[in-house]
């Protein structure tokens, strides 16, 4: 049973004068509404009345969409003061926000600390300056490093958002960005494949032939290597791919890397790789083989729409594979064993 929930408070383009090539925040957030204290209270009361009936043990309020700390300090304070009573009364447990690395300084962090903010997510996207420049991000990788250190030093939980498939990016550079992100010691990470949204500058670059999006398979191949790095360091990857919504589905370049089950594709590819190595080590061509995973990871073992199961059956036609959940195994641990 679900025990946690996040109440999203969307502030599309508020606080952000930049137009990154991939961005169309009104499409991503599915909202044109400008947020103010009254709107916050209306949303909080409506959502909390429902969530509290569900008996959830942990509820967070989160500002998404624009760059929160790009707002004037007084505007930030007013929005946060509308949230603070809900945390003080215990109706929510944490406040989080997302922003840009270049909109972090000591004055801003002092304000956020005084307003009970717990979690700051930075839209890092890449740690490579050329990729940042071609994506019109408006900041450098060093500014990102500095911002990460400041957020950590102030005692906030740090989240890092990365993207794959940006203009000028490569698999090697994306993997290096993941390695650099690990050095920042984030509490969690999100990874998004670049999508071409209508109304974005990237859509114009695509039409002119100046940009070619990754295929879904290419995006999965890159992302799984990044996830493996974070898993090895025990850093949670809390989202892989944007949430599937009608707005996203209609606006995305579906010939590119958008997929509504992108996370399952990535986790299924990781499971496939792990089992493939074990099958090679077993050195058998006939007989029965048991493939096991924790129930929470069992769908990854099977693969999206059974793709792994189909592939193993085709690659090893004389082996009978038996698939069985095993609650004694850790999550994301996949085992191949001769019966």
C-alpha positions as CSV (number, residue, x, y, z in Angstrom):
1,X,0.0,0.0,0.0
2,X,1.2,3.5,-0.9
3,X,2.5,5.3,2.2
4,X,4.0,8.5,0.7
5,X,2.8,11.2,-1.7
6,X,3.9,14.5,-3.2
7,X,1.6,17.4,-3.8
8,X,3.0,19.2,-6.9
9,X,2.8,22.9,-7.1
10,X,3.6,23.9,-10.7
11,X,5.1,27.3,-11.4
12,X,5.7,27.2,-15.2
13,X,8.4,29.6,-16.3
14,X,8.1,31.6,-13.0
15,X,11.5,32.7,-12.0
16,X,13.3,31.6,-15.2
17,X,14.1,34.1,-18.0
18,X,16.0,31.4,-20.0
19,X,14.6,29.4,-22.8
20,X,16.6,26.2,-23.0
21,X,16.4,24.6,-26.4
22,X,14.4,21.6,-25.0
23,X,12.0,23.6,-22.8
24,X,8.3,24.2,-23.1
25,X,7.4,24.3,-19.4
26,X,3.7,24.9,-20.1
27,X,3.6,21.6,-22.0
28,X,5.6,19.7,-19.4
29,X,3.6,20.9,-16.4
30,X,0.2,20.8,-18.2
31,X,-0.5,24.1,-16.6
32,X,-0.7,27.8,-17.6
33,X,-1.8,28.9,-14.1
34,X,0.5,31.4,-12.3
35,X,0.9,30.3,-8.7
36,X,0.3,32.6,-5.7
37,X,-0.3,32.1,-2.0
38,X,-4.1,31.7,-2.4
39,X,-3.7,29.2,-5.2
40,X,-1.3,27.2,-3.0
41,X,-3.7,27.1,-0.1
42,X,-6.6,26.0,-2.4
43,X,-4.4,23.2,-3.8
44,X,-3.1,22.1,-0.5
45,X,-6.5,21.9,1.2
46,X,-8.1,20.0,-1.7
47,X,-5.2,17.5,-2.0
48,X,-4.7,17.0,1.7
49,X,-8.3,16.3,2.5
50,X,-8.0,13.3,0.1
51,X,-4.5,12.2,1.1
52,X,-5.2,12.3,4.8
53,X,-8.2,10.0,4.3
54,X,-5.8,7.5,2.8
55,X,-3.7,7.4,6.0
56,X,-0.4,8.3,4.3
57,X,2.6,8.5,6.6
58,X,4.6,11.0,4.6
59,X,3.4,13.9,2.5
60,X,5.6,16.5,0.7
61,X,4.8,19.7,-1.0
62,X,7.0,20.4,-4.0
63,X,7.4,23.4,-6.3
64,X,8.0,22.2,-9.9
65,X,8.2,23.8,-13.3
66,X,10.1,27.1,-13.2
67,X,13.2,28.0,-11.3
68,X,11.9,28.8,-7.9
69,X,14.9,30.6,-6.6
70,X,14.9,32.9,-9.7
71,X,11.9,34.6,-8.2
72,X,12.5,37.8,-6.2
73,X,13.2,36.9,-2.6
74,X,10.0,38.4,-1.4
75,X,8.0,36.3,-3.8
76,X,9.8,33.2,-2.7
77,X,9.1,34.0,0.9
78,X,5.3,34.6,0.3
79,X,5.0,31.2,-1.6
80,X,6.9,29.4,1.1
81,X,5.0,31.1,4.0
82,X,1.8,29.7,2.4
83,X,3.2,26.2,2.8
84,X,4.9,26.5,6.2
85,X,1.8,26.2,8.4
86,X,1.1,22.8,6.8
87,X,4.5,21.6,7.9
88,X,4.4,23.2,11.3
89,X,1.1,21.4,12.0
90,X,2.4,18.1,10.8
91,X,0.0,17.8,7.9
92,X,3.0,17.6,5.6
93,X,6.5,16.4,6.5
94,X,8.7,18.1,3.9
95,X,9.0,21.0,1.5
96,X,11.0,20.6,-1.7
97,X,11.6,22.8,-4.7
98,X,13.5,22.6,-8.0
99,X,15.7,25.4,-9.5
100,X,18.8,26.2,-11.6
101,X,22.4,25.8,-10.4
102,X,23.1,29.5,-11.1
103,X,20.2,30.6,-9.0
104,X,21.8,29.5,-5.7
105,X,23.7,31.7,-3.3
106,X,24.0,32.3,0.4
107,X,21.2,34.8,0.6
108,X,18.8,32.5,-1.2
109,X,19.8,29.5,0.9
110,X,19.4,31.5,4.1
111,X,15.9,32.3,3.1
112,X,15.1,28.7,2.2
113,X,16.5,27.5,5.5
114,X,14.4,30.0,7.4
115,X,11.3,28.9,5.6
116,X,11.6,25.2,6.4
117,X,12.7,23.9,3.0
118,X,14.1,20.4,3.2
119,X,15.0,19.4,-0.4
120,X,16.5,21.3,-3.3
121,X,16.6,19.7,-6.7
122,X,19.0,21.2,-9.2
123,X,18.4,21.0,-13.0
124,X,21.9,20.1,-13.8
125,X,21.2,18.3,-17.1
126,X,24.9,17.8,-18.0
127,X,28.4,18.5,-16.5
128,X,29.8,19.3,-19.9
129,X,30.1,22.9,-20.8
130,X,29.7,22.4,-24.6
131,X,26.5,20.5,-24.1
132,X,25.2,23.2,-21.7
133,X,26.1,25.9,-24.3
134,X,24.5,24.1,-27.2
135,X,21.4,23.6,-25.0
136,X,21.3,27.4,-24.1
137,X,21.4,26.6,-20.4
138,X,23.0,29.9,-19.5
139,X,25.3,28.4,-16.8
140,X,28.6,26.5,-16.6
141,X,29.5,23.2,-15.1
142,X,31.5,24.9,-12.5
143,X,28.5,26.9,-11.3
144,X,26.7,23.5,-11.0
145,X,29.5,22.1,-8.8
146,X,29.5,25.2,-6.7
147,X,25.8,25.1,-6.2
148,X,25.8,21.4,-5.2
149,X,28.5,22.0,-2.6
150,X,26.5,25.0,-1.2
151,X,23.3,23.1,-1.0
152,X,25.0,20.2,0.8
153,X,26.9,22.5,3.2
154,X,23.7,24.2,4.2
155,X,22.3,20.8,5.2
156,X,19.6,20.5,2.6
157,X,18.9,17.2,0.8
158,X,20.3,17.5,-2.7
159,X,18.6,16.2,-5.8
160,X,20.3,16.2,-9.3
161,X,18.4,16.1,-12.5
162,X,20.3,14.9,-15.6
163,X,19.3,14.5,-19.3
164,X,20.5,12.2,-22.1
165,X,20.4,13.1,-25.8
166,X,21.0,16.9,-25.5
167,X,22.6,18.7,-28.4
168,X,26.3,17.8,-28.6
169,X,26.1,15.1,-26.0
170,X,27.5,11.6,-26.4
171,X,27.2,8.4,-24.5
172,X,30.6,8.8,-23.0
173,X,29.8,12.4,-21.9
174,X,26.5,11.3,-20.4
175,X,28.2,8.6,-18.4
176,X,30.9,11.1,-17.3
177,X,28.1,13.4,-16.1
178,X,26.7,10.5,-14.0
179,X,30.2,9.9,-12.5
180,X,30.5,13.7,-11.8
181,X,27.1,13.7,-10.2
182,X,28.2,10.9,-7.8
183,X,31.0,13.2,-6.7
184,X,28.4,15.8,-5.6
185,X,27.0,13.2,-3.1
186,X,23.3,13.7,-4.0
187,X,20.5,12.1,-2.0
188,X,18.7,11.2,-5.2
189,X,18.8,11.6,-9.0
190,X,16.3,11.9,-11.8
191,X,17.3,11.0,-15.4
192,X,15.3,12.3,-18.4
193,X,15.7,11.4,-22.0
194,X,15.5,14.5,-24.2
195,X,12.2,14.9,-25.8
196,X,11.3,17.3,-28.7
197,X,8.4,19.3,-27.5
198,X,6.2,21.5,-29.7
199,X,7.0,25.1,-29.2
200,X,10.6,24.5,-28.2
201,X,13.7,25.6,-30.0
202,X,14.7,22.0,-30.3
203,X,11.7,21.4,-32.4
204,X,13.0,24.1,-34.8
205,X,16.5,22.5,-34.8
206,X,14.9,19.1,-35.6
207,X,13.0,20.5,-38.5
208,X,16.1,22.1,-39.9
209,X,18.1,19.0,-39.6
210,X,20.5,20.5,-37.0
211,X,19.5,18.1,-34.3
212,X,18.8,14.3,-34.4
213,X,17.1,12.8,-31.3
214,X,18.2,9.6,-29.8
215,X,16.2,6.5,-30.7
216,X,14.5,4.8,-27.8
217,X,17.1,2.0,-27.9
218,X,20.0,4.5,-27.8
219,X,18.5,6.4,-24.9
220,X,17.9,3.1,-23.0
221,X,21.5,2.1,-23.7
222,X,22.9,5.3,-22.3
223,X,20.6,5.6,-19.3
224,X,21.1,2.0,-18.1
225,X,24.9,2.7,-17.8
226,X,24.1,5.9,-15.8
227,X,21.7,4.0,-13.5
228,X,24.3,1.3,-13.0
229,X,26.7,3.9,-11.7
230,X,24.2,5.3,-9.3
231,X,23.1,1.9,-8.1
232,X,26.7,0.9,-7.4
233,X,27.0,4.0,-5.2
234,X,23.6,3.4,-3.5
235,X,22.2,6.7,-4.8
236,X,18.4,6.5,-5.5
237,X,17.3,7.1,-9.0
238,X,13.7,8.2,-8.2
239,X,12.6,8.9,-11.8
240,X,13.7,7.7,-15.2
241,X,11.8,9.4,-17.9
242,X,9.0,12.0,-17.7
243,X,5.6,11.0,-16.3
244,X,3.3,9.9,-19.1
245,X,0.5,12.4,-19.7
246,X,-1.6,13.3,-22.7
247,X,0.2,16.6,-23.0
248,X,3.6,14.9,-23.2
249,X,2.4,12.2,-25.5
250,X,0.9,14.6,-27.9
251,X,3.8,17.1,-27.8
252,X,6.8,14.7,-27.9
253,X,8.6,13.6,-30.9
254,X,7.5,10.0,-30.8
255,X,10.1,9.0,-33.4
256,X,12.7,9.9,-30.8
257,X,13.4,8.6,-27.3
258,X,10.0,9.2,-25.7
259,X,8.4,6.0,-24.3
260,X,5.6,5.9,-21.6
261,X,7.4,2.9,-20.0
262,X,10.9,4.2,-20.3
263,X,11.9,3.2,-16.8
264,X,10.8,-0.4,-17.3
265,X,12.8,-0.5,-20.5
266,X,15.9,0.7,-18.7
267,X,15.5,-1.6,-15.7
268,X,14.6,-4.5,-18.0
269,X,17.8,-3.9,-20.0
270,X,19.9,-4.0,-16.8
271,X,18.3,-7.3,-15.8
272,X,18.9,-8.7,-19.3
273,X,22.6,-7.7,-19.1
274,X,23.0,-9.3,-15.6
275,X,21.4,-12.6,-16.6
276,X,23.3,-12.7,-19.9
277,X,26.6,-12.6,-18.1
278,X,25.5,-15.4,-15.8
279,X,24.3,-17.6,-18.7
280,X,27.7,-17.2,-20.4
281,X,29.4,-18.2,-17.1
282,X,27.1,-21.3,-16.8
283,X,28.4,-22.6,-20.2
284,X,25.4,-24.8,-20.9
285,X,23.4,-25.2,-24.1
286,X,20.7,-27.7,-23.0
287,X,18.8,-28.4,-19.8
288,X,16.7,-26.4,-17.3
289,X,17.7,-23.0,-15.9
290,X,16.0,-21.2,-13.1
291,X,15.8,-17.4,-13.4
292,X,14.9,-15.6,-10.2
293,X,14.3,-12.1,-8.9
294,X,12.7,-10.4,-5.9
295,X,9.0,-10.0,-6.6
296,X,9.4,-6.2,-6.8
297,X,12.0,-6.7,-9.6
298,X,10.4,-9.7,-11.3
299,X,8.8,-7.7,-14.1
300,X,12.3,-6.4,-15.0
301,X,13.5,-9.9,-15.3
302,X,10.7,-10.7,-17.8
303,X,11.2,-7.4,-19.6
304,X,8.7,-4.9,-21.0
305,X,6.0,-6.9,-22.8
306,X,8.1,-10.0,-22.1
307,X,11.0,-8.9,-24.3
308,X,13.7,-10.6,-22.2
309,X,11.8,-13.8,-21.9
310,X,11.4,-13.9,-25.7
311,X,15.0,-13.1,-26.3
312,X,16.4,-15.8,-24.0
313,X,14.1,-18.4,-25.5
314,X,15.3,-17.5,-29.0
315,X,19.0,-17.3,-28.1
316,X,18.9,-20.6,-26.1
317,X,16.3,-22.8,-27.9
318,X,17.4,-26.0,-26.1
319,X,17.2,-24.6,-22.6
320,X,14.0,-24.6,-20.7
321,X,13.8,-21.4,-18.6
322,X,11.8,-21.5,-15.4
323,X,10.9,-18.0,-14.0
324,X,10.3,-17.8,-10.3
325,X,10.0,-14.8,-7.9
326,X,12.2,-15.1,-4.8
327,X,11.5,-12.9,-1.9
328,X,14.8,-13.8,-0.3
329,X,16.7,-11.9,-3.0
330,X,17.5,-8.2,-2.8
331,X,15.7,-5.8,-5.2
332,X,17.4,-5.6,-8.6
333,X,19.3,-8.8,-8.0
334,X,18.9,-11.4,-10.8
335,X,20.0,-15.0,-10.5
336,X,20.5,-17.7,-13.2
337,X,20.9,-21.2,-11.8
338,X,21.0,-24.7,-13.4
339,X,18.2,-26.9,-12.1
